Amino acid sequence: MRLEGRLGDAEQLLREMSAAYDSIGEAGFNSTILALLANTLCDLQRYDEAEGLAARSRELSADDDFASQSSWRMAQARALADRGALEDALRLADEAVEICERTDYLVWQGDGHEVRGQVLEAAGRGEDAGAAFEEALARYEQKGNVVAAARIRAQLDGLESDGTG
């Protein structure tokens, strides 16, 4: 749903999933669901709420859970970038990329590079953002994720049109 742009539906489903996991005391899957929900809220520009869920994901995440560990960092980086805390945001985005790059999960790698690009763009570093978006695009294309690849091409076109890329 989130990939389709149905953010409200994605938010609702992820909240329901998290509540179900909470009700049975399950933390492993819930840490990832909470991080995905936090990123969905970032998509909706609800950064304050996203930060709280990213923190909860962090609390529940096992040290070796790459999905949760990278995703809560992505959400937190996006929230910090929105507040202008760009140095901390970039540090978290870099950590998320590093975590994902140790795996063979191309979409997660693409997501990490995309968030890194968003943070760099917010910092006014258009050329660096463009390089990060190119990394994301390569991962999405290699996986065959045409929807995410199209989103990244639009990001790159936006950088070029505003002269920062």
Secondary structure, DSSP 4 states (H G I P E B T S, - for coil): -TTTT-HHHHHHHHHHHHHHHHHHT--HHHHHHHHHHHHHHHHTT-HHHHHHHHHHHHHH--TT-HHHHHHHHHHHHHHHHHHT-HHHHHHHHHHHHHHHHTSS-HHHHHHHHHHHHHHHHHTT-HHHHHHHHHHHHHHHHHHT-HHHHHHHHHHHHHHHHTT--
